């Protein structure tokens, strides 16, 4: 459950995303809550868009489960350490001043148990006094069902139509993504099913508690959907 089949077109499909503004928000937040931070790990770093922008301020590293995305990230941020791994169970044998999981990627944890595991892993990679930032996905209350979404990208050499219907099973969102990709070489149809956890504040509270972190919530966040954060207690 990743963008493995669509990785080469991922950035074009998300052309509407303002990485510059979101990275600036993250940097400003770090300045306000962990001034002097020097090292940063992005979990679920995808194609490296945030790493590219954050590397000007921090010694960054990235972790992602999809090799195809990491290959794109490697070309975008040459020399930056990139690690293939699952957010629910990884060990890089080092700690960072900041660990972040952005672009609502925490939803790929899918279940409450996996959310606990993911937050524990991220917390374990925080240096004492380190800052954890997690941008959430929708909650069970805010997620819409049976909504048809269409995103489009157009250039001379590439056309993309990305469509899905928002479905739900319990507290899991099901997005059966259909990508119609047109290039001078032809048109192809790619499908990828994404099943994303719908976590509420109580779920994050339980996960942060299990990791020994005091949960805080910033209602704005990089994309106005909020952000959970915590500072690791000094031992």
N, C-alpha and C positions, 0 to 999 in steps of 0.2 A: 504494500500500500504506500506508493511513493510516486514521484513524477519520473520514474525511470524511462518510460516510453515516450515522454514528452519533454525531457530535459532540454534538448537542443532548442526548443521553442518557448521554454518557460519564461524567459525574460521578455520576449516580445509579447507574450500573452498577458503579462502583468505590466504592460507599458504605462498603465494608469497610476501605478503606485509611486508615491513621492518619497523615494529613499533618502533624498537629501534632507528633507524636512524632518523625517522620522529619526534619522541618524543624529541630526542636530538636537532633537528633543532628548534622545538618549544621552548624548554627551552632556547636555545641560543638567539633566537629572543626576548623572554621576558626579558632576562638579558640586552639586548641592548636597549630596549624601555620602560621597566617598572621594573627597578632594584628595588629590595626590595619587589617584589610581594610575598604575602603570601597565598592568597586564589585564587582558580581557579574553574570555572564552565565549564564543557564540555557539550555543547548542542548536542543532537544526539550521545550519548556516546556509543551506541551499547553494545557490550559484555564487555566493560571495559578495552580494551587493552591499550588505551592511559592513562586512569586513573591509571592503575597498574604501569605504568612507571613514571608518573608525580607526584604521591603521595610522592615520595622521596623528592621532592622539595617544594611542596605546599600542603595546606589543600584543597583537591579536593572534588568536588561534581559532580554528573552526572545527566543528564535529557535525557529521551528517551520515545518515544511513544509506544514502543513494550514491553509488560510485559515479554515475553519470553526472550528477550535480557537482560532486567534488572535482571532477575533471574540468568542468567549466569554471569553478571557483579557482582552481589552480592556475588557469590561464588568466584570470582576472587579477589575482593577487599573488604573483610569483614570489616564492620565498616564504610565504606565510605557512606555518605548520597546519596541515589539514588532516583530520583523523576520520576514518570510517568507523562508525559505531552507532549503537542504539541508545537513545536518550535515557532509556529505562535501566540500562546496565552498561556503564562504561567506566574505565579507570585509566586516566592519563598519567597517573603517578606524579602529579604536581597540583599546585593550587594557584588561584588567580585572585586579583583584587576585585574583579567583576566577572560574574557569570550571567549571561542573558539568554533568553529564549524568546525571540521576537516573531512578528508576523503570524501570531496566533498558532504557531506550530505546536504548542503544548497539547493541542487537541488530538494530535496523532498518538498521544499516550492512550487514548480511547476509553480506558476504564479507570475507576477510582483507585484500584490497587496499583495500576501502572502509573497513575499520577503520583502516588506516594513514592514509588520507586524512582521515578524521574526526578522529583524534587530532592530526594535523598542523595541521588548521584550528583546533582548540581551543587547541593550544599556541601558535599564532601570535597568538592573541588574549589571551595572558597577558602581563601586565607583568613585568619582571624581578623575581624573587622571588615571582611569583604562584603560586597553588595550583590544580591541576587535580584534580577529583574525578569519577570515572566508576564508576557502579554497574553491575556486569555482569548478564547474563542467565545462563541455565544453560550449563554446559559440555557437550561431547559425552558426557561420562561421567555427568553428573548429570541430564540430560534424560530424561524418561520417554516411551515410545512407546505408542500405542494406549490411552491413558487418556482416558476421557470425563469432561469437566468441565462442571458446571452451576453458574452463579451466578444468584442471584435478587434482585430488588428489588421491594418492595411498598409502595405508599402508596395513599391513597384515589383519587388521580387518575392514578396511573401504576403499571403492572406491567411488569416486564422479566424475561424468561428468556433467559439468555445461555449458549449451549452450543457446545462444540467438542470434537473428538477430536485429541489430540496426535499428529501425524504427523511424519515426518522423511525428507528426501532428502539424503544425505551429511551435511554439517555445517550443514544448514539445517532449522530447525523449521518445519513448515507447520501453521498453525492456521486452519482454515476456519470462521470465527466465524459463528454463526447467532444473530441477535437477534430475539426475538419481543417486540414492544412494544405494550402495550395502554393506550389512553387513552379518555376518554369519546367521542372522535371515531371510535374503531374500533381494530382490531388490524392491525398490519403486520409483515411479515417482512423483515429486512434481513440481507444477508450481506456479509462482508468477509474476504478472504484475507490473512493476515499471514504473511510468510516472514521468519524471524528467524535471524540468525547465531548458531551455537553456538561461542563462542570460549573457548579455554582460556588458562591463564597464559602459555604460550609465544606465543600470538597477541598478547596484550597487551604482552608483553615486546618483541616485534618492532615493534609500533606505537609504543610509547613510545620505543624506541631510535631509530626513524626520525625521531621528532620532537625528538630531542636531550634527552630527559627520563629521569631515573633512576626506574625503576618501584619503587613501594612497594605493599604490600598490607595492608589492614586486614581481618581475617577476619570481623568483626562486620558493619559497614556499617549503613546505615539500616534494612534489612529482613532482617538476618541471613544475607544471601547474599554478604557481603563487599563491598569497595570498593577499586578501584585509585586511586592518587593519586601526585602528583609535584609538586615545587616547581621552577619554572623558574629556571635558573641566572642570576645577575646577569651582565650582559654587561660 
